[in-house]
């Protein structure tokens, strides 16, 4: 990964073979990022696992052929002292159709370009919310 920052903004170029979301967790660990938004991502992916939340569980779908990463968005928080990365993606298929959902995992194909915007001095948490069965983003004190 190549990464350059301008204040709280990070522009990333992920290299072939790197794993998503792990690479975003590595960025967070290396630079002490405890609160951030993944604001964009484009490029090529392979070995993609997307999921749909049906209200009680994630239903995964694997895509083995290379796809275009059309859109990537999400957040970086902290859970149990470790980075917690939550991403959604839209991918374009060879027939020009698209698929979208919660990005469980993917391998970078040729490359991925992405932007991360950090919130210095803040920590976003991701506690488990039993009422919905998911970890929800908690932005912390706002005052």
Number of C-alpha atoms within 10 A of each C-alpha: 15 9 14 11 13 8 10 12 17 16 17 19 17 23 16 16 14 17 18 20 17 16 14 25 19 14 17 23 13 9 8 13 25 24 23 22 19 22 15 17 22 19 20 21 28 22 17 21 17 24 20 14 12 8 9 9 12 14 12 14 15 14 16 12 11 19 23 19 24 18 17 23 19 18 20 27 27 21 18 9 9 12 24 24 24 21 21 17 21 21 24 18 16 10 6 9 8 14 14 17 19 21 24 20 19 22 23 23 21 14 19 23 19 21 21 25 21 23 16 13 9 16 20 22 22 21 15 13 11 9 6 11 11 15 15 15 19 13 13 11 8 5 3
